[in-house]
Amino acid sequence: MGRENRVHYPGLVLHVINRGNNRHAVFLEPDDQKHYLGCLYHYKKKYGFDLFAFCLMTNHVHLLIRVGEKSISKIMQSIAVGYSRWYNYKYRSSGHVWQGRFGTTIVGDHEYLLTAMQYIEENPVRAGMVQDVASYLFSSYKLNVRGDDSKLIDRDKNEAFLALGSSDAERSLVYRKRMALRLQEDSLKEVRRSLCGGGGYMSEKFREQMKSLLPIKRKPGRPRKVIIT
């Protein structure tokens, strides 16, 4: 069965989801998430990509990345290998930590990007792990709404976030109010559909502009079953 080609074009924003091998847990204790974030920061500096949102769940991660010159494949491979080496050493294990192929979808336009951020940062609430997004330690929510700058999250380069207001305080307030409303079921379905199909999460206008860059269609055959949370 053929696979869709990965799209690489500097400036594309991608929603990435990577799962543990056989859906096993990849984070067993808080130090594991902290180490993954360290890997993420290291390769963010090395490869020059922007990070707009993240959420580290027990057995998978969500990232919202704007790529630079390095492809998303190179970025995710480096992060996965770096974390896997540490994980296998710490837990005296061997073999694959992550599933064979991570999922991506292209995100376009301000409203779609903000919805993708919200989808990612709401994940622990939808999973019943916390009742409030601010209570979860390993997502980007508190970094996006805090007053000072973060080395990990690139708020100052996120045009969709900057458009929320004329000051950090105003943008933070608008984003907090947006997050308090929670995503409706139709928005959740649309994001999940884009992650399963790989055709992108964007407006029709943006889709037309992206037509020449979108992945080619799969060859005939039964697609993989994908479950999105």
N, C-alpha and C positions, 0 to 999 in steps of 0.2 A: 504493500500500500504506500502510495506517495505521501510525502509531507509537504505542508505549505512552506514556502521559502520565508526565512526571517527577513523582515524589511530593515534596512539600515539607511538612515538619512539623518545627518546631524540636525538637532533641533526637534526631532520627534519626541512626543511625550508618550510613554508606554506604561500601562498597568501590568505589572508582572506578578505572577503567583507561582511559588515553588513549594512543593510538598515533600514531606519525608518519604523515604522509600517504603513502599507498601503502606503508606499512610501512618507509619510509625512516628512516635514523638521524636522531634529533633531538639527540643528544649526540655530538659528534665529538672532544671533548677534555675533560679534567676541569673546566676553567673553565666549560664549558657547564652541567654539572650544578650547579656552585656557584652560577651565576647563576639557574638554575631554583629552587634552594632559597631564594635571596634573594627571588625573586618570591613563592614560597609563604609565606615568613615575613611579607612585606609585607602580603599580602592576608589572612593569618591575623589580623594585628593590626587591619586595616581593617574586616574583616567579622565578626570575633568567632567564628570556628569553632574547634573543637578538632581537633588532629591526633594520632592515636594510632599510626600507622605509615606508612611510605613506602618505596618502592624505585624508584630511577631506573635503568632498564635502557638499553640502547643506543638502542632505537627505541620504547620505551613507558615509561609510568610507572604505578605502583600507589600509591594513596593510601587511607588509612582515616580518614575525616573524620566528626566529629559536627557537623552543621550547627546554626547559630543562626537568626537572623531572615532572613539572606540565603540564597537557594536555592542548591543545588549547581550549577545552570546558570550563575548569576551568578558564583559563585566560580571555576568552571573556565573560563568565558569570559574573565574578567579575567586569570587566570594565563596562559592560552594566548596571549592577545593581547600581554601584557607580555613574555613570553618570545619570541614570534615576531618582534616588532619588533627586539629585540636580536639574535636569530639572523640575521635577514635583513640587518641592518646589518653585522654582523661578517663574514658570509660573502658579502656582496655578491650576495645572492639575492633572489628575490621569490616571491610566491604563498603557498599554504598550507603551514604547517609541520606542522600536526596534521590528523588525519582529521576528517571532517565531524561525527561524533557520538561522544562518549565513552560508555563503558558504566558502569552502576552497578548495584549490588544492595544491598538493605537487609540489615544485619547485626543480629541480635538475640540476647540472652541472653549471659551471661558466657562459657560454653564456646565458643560460636560466634564471639564476638568475638576470643577468644584464638587460635582456629584461623585466623581471617582474618589476624591479625597474623603468625602463624607462616607462613602461606602466602605473604604478601607478602615477609617478610624472608628466606625460603628461596629466593626466585626465582633469585638468582645461582648458588646451588649446583645447583639443578635444571638450569640452563642451561649448566652446566659452566664457568662463568667463574671460580669459586673453589671450594676444597674445604671451606672453613669460613665460616660466616655472618659471623664477626667480621672476616674478611679483606676484605670488600667495603666500600668507602668510602662509597658513596652509598645506604645503607639506614638505617633507624631502629634497627637492632638494638643497636648500641653505645650509642646515646642512651637506649634503654629499660633497659639493664642497668647503666649507670654510676651512681656514687654520688651525684653532684650533679645539680641540676635542669638541664633544657635549656629554652632559649627556644623551640625549634621543636617539641618533643614534649611533650604534656600528660599526663605520667604521673600527676600529682596529681589529674586529672579523669577518669581511666580507671578506672571502678569495677571492671571485670573484672581489671585488673592489680593494683589495690589489694587485692583479695580474696585474692591469692596469699600474703599474709603480713602480719605486724604491724609490719614495719620495712622500709626500703628495701633493706637487706642481705638480708633473708629473701626478699623479693619477687624481687630480682635473682637469687638463687641458684635459686629454684624455676623462674623463667623460663628460666634458662640450661639447667637440666636438661631442661625441656620441649623446648627447641629442639634439644638434643643427640639427642633420639629421632627427629626428623624425622617429617613427616606420612606416614601410610600412604596407599596408593593409593585406598582408599575415600573418605578425607577429601578428597584432591585432586580426585577426580571430583565430589564433592558441591559443592565450592567452584566448580569450573569450570562445573558445570551451572547454578548460581545466576547466574553471570556471563553465561552465554549466554541463559538464559531470563528473567532479570529478576524472578523471583518472590520473591527474598529468600533469605537464608541464615540460618535460624532454626529454633527448635523449633516443634512444632505448636501449643503453648499460645501462644507469642508470635505465631504466624501468625494465630490466631483473634483476638487482640487488635488485630492490624494490618489485619484484613480490609477495613475501610472505607477504609484509606489506600493499599493496594497498587494498582499500576498496573492499568488496565483491559486486557483481553485485546486482542491485535492483531486487526484485521479479517482476513478470509480472504485468503490470498495466500502466496506463497513467502517464508519468512524469509531474512534475510541470513545468509550463512555467516560464522561467527565462530570464530576459532581462539584459544584461551587457552593461555598458557604459565605 
